[in-house]
Amino acid sequence: MSPRPTASGRSARRVAFDVVHAVSTDDAYANLLLPGRLREARLSAADAGFATELTYGTLRRRGFYDAVIERATGRAVDRVDPPVLDVLRLGAHQLLTLGTPPHAAVDESVRLVRQVGSARAAGFVNAALRRVSERDRESWRDELSRGISDPDALLAIRHAHPEWVVRALRAALAAEGREDELDALLAADNAPPRVTLVALPGLADAPDDDRDERTAFSPLGIRAAAGDPAADAGVAAGTRRVQDEGSQLAALALSRVRPARAGERWLDLCAGPGGKAALLAAEARTAGATLTANETVPARAELVRRALAPVDPSLTVRVGDGRSIAHDAAESFDRVLVDAPCTGLGALRRRPEARWRKTVDDVAPLATLQTELLTAALDATAPGGVVAYVTCSPHLAETRDVVDAVLGARDDAVAIDTRAVLAGVTRTPLDLGDRGTAVQLWPHRHASDAMFIQLIERRR
Ligand SMILES: C[S@@+](CC[C@H](N)C(=O)[O-])C[C@H]1O[C@@H](n2cnc3c(N)ncnc32)[C@H](O)[C@@H]1O
């Protein structure tokens, strides 16, 4: 059941508006902004649930609601004042997805538009949302789909994804012979993800079978209790961290590809904000190895320092472009993680605004950067060492094509069967496509981000 607001639902709507509007106008990230706003507003658990669903759901389906608003008002959304448009988007989500009674959704939206300084638009909001409420979501989908026959364009409307994203996801599934799962994948992108934690080895107690808290695949994964994960004592102490299972498996593929020897040197080349670095550092420490982290954005390097502090505050965090790492440290590291900057198309559940922010034009420059970072990582790896190339995107141009391009250009590196490595790591077998040596995880199949993981050995 969708969370319902209590009598103080107005504060919840205001919190949702503030976050949605900051995303629209300041390029804010909802998953970073919302938790603090919820705490500041001191909402009850029910209202916090309602505000979260309202914020995330509105942002995920924004493109669909914009199309509905345009059709209902006869006005292009870029001709509607930004605060008014955000009030309409929130109203559309309440009407078409949350099942809020029309009189409440319309009246509260009119109240909200006054509250945010756009009182003169009250009549427009009232009329627009009344038009929106004349149909349910299915009927609006039918209306917007009329005259369209392209299957990807129809799926884009049905599941509120940009068309280029639907095409990219279809191609990635087709590459493993699972194109028929596209509908399930797009639906999974719109479902709130369950929160998982990682218990850092050597710092936190291992997950407990008896308390039924373990996740399906990661040996270190814990299902978070309901509510704010920041309230978990281990999370507050930095010994347990909020981390998607896919990210845990990406780090563990590298740390457990083979037993580590004391004195090994590990590198996380693109470490900010430090989730995988913390896990790698803890894994390294239990084996007597040491992690160095690198991050190009100084503020994110600071987040890496904070993430590493509970493991070992003396670890080195280099601030610089990962592409220049081999100038300082050629053939120096035994294990290197390249968790490359990417389109993030694999994390659409957790980053609700991302699908509307990225464009198809972002892909080629990212692929170039990813190719250069993977090349630099291999140059910085000692002969016999291992690189993990990881993206939280399944886009073939960022995954398979990057690996093929880099391996095709050098004869000192070879792909490792990453599927076999993870088969020795996970608690239960992963259902993977049967092509290639990489691991591609999926939200609909593994309840994780669509993480791509390819291990590569630098030949001796
Ligand atoms: C996908 S994120 C890494 C996530 C991180 N591994 C974690 O688990 O928390 C990619 C990171 O690469 C950084 N980055 C972008 N370009 C870079 C470059 N040329 N060299 C090093 N880092 C870079 C970004 O700032 C971002 O923090």
PDBQT file of the ligand as one rigid body, heavy atoms in Angstrom, charges set to zero:
ROOT
HETATM    1  C1  LIG A 501      30.995   5.701  -9.952  1.00  0.00    +0.000 C 
HETATM    2  S1  LIG A 501      31.772   6.876  -8.958  1.00  0.00    +0.000 S 
HETATM    3  C2  LIG A 501      32.717   5.867  -7.863  1.00  0.00    +0.000 C 
HETATM    4  C3  LIG A 501      31.899   5.329  -6.711  1.00  0.00    +0.000 C 
HETATM    5  C4  LIG A 501      32.764   4.780  -5.610  1.00  0.00    +0.000 C 
HETATM    6  N1  LIG A 501      33.672   3.747  -6.103  1.00  0.00    +0.000 N 
HETATM    7  C5  LIG A 501      31.961   4.229  -4.444  1.00  0.00    +0.000 C 
HETATM    8  O1  LIG A 501      31.714   3.018  -4.397  1.00  0.00    +0.000 OA
HETATM    9  O2  LIG A 501      31.591   5.023  -3.570  1.00  0.00    +0.000 OA
HETATM   10  C6  LIG A 501      33.017   7.521 -10.014  1.00  0.00    +0.000 C 
HETATM   11  C7  LIG A 501      33.933   8.528  -9.358  1.00  0.00    +0.000 C 
HETATM   12  O3  LIG A 501      34.963   8.828 -10.289  1.00  0.00    +0.000 OA
HETATM   13  C8  LIG A 501      35.321  10.161 -10.148  1.00  0.00    +0.000 C 
HETATM   14  N2  LIG A 501      36.045  10.579 -11.369  1.00  0.00    +0.000 N 
HETATM   15  C9  LIG A 501      35.567  11.172 -12.487  1.00  0.00    +0.000 A 
HETATM   16  N3  LIG A 501      36.562  11.368 -13.362  1.00  0.00    +0.000 NA
HETATM   17  C10 LIG A 501      37.691  10.889 -12.794  1.00  0.00    +0.000 A 
HETATM   18  C11 LIG A 501      39.039  10.829 -13.194  1.00  0.00    +0.000 A 
HETATM   19  N4  LIG A 501      39.435  11.304 -14.392  1.00  0.00    +0.000 N 
HETATM   20  N5  LIG A 501      39.948  10.292 -12.349  1.00  0.00    +0.000 NA
HETATM   21  C12 LIG A 501      39.558   9.810 -11.154  1.00  0.00    +0.000 A 
HETATM   22  N6  LIG A 501      38.288   9.856 -10.703  1.00  0.00    +0.000 NA
HETATM   23  C13 LIG A 501      37.363  10.376 -11.517  1.00  0.00    +0.000 A 
HETATM   24  C14 LIG A 501      34.004  10.874  -9.910  1.00  0.00    +0.000 C 
HETATM   25  O4  LIG A 501      34.211  12.122  -9.307  1.00  0.00    +0.000 OA
HETATM   26  C15 LIG A 501      33.279   9.861  -9.005  1.00  0.00    +0.000 C 
HETATM   27  O5  LIG A 501      33.520  10.181  -7.659  1.00  0.00    +0.000 OA
ENDROOT
TORSDOF 0
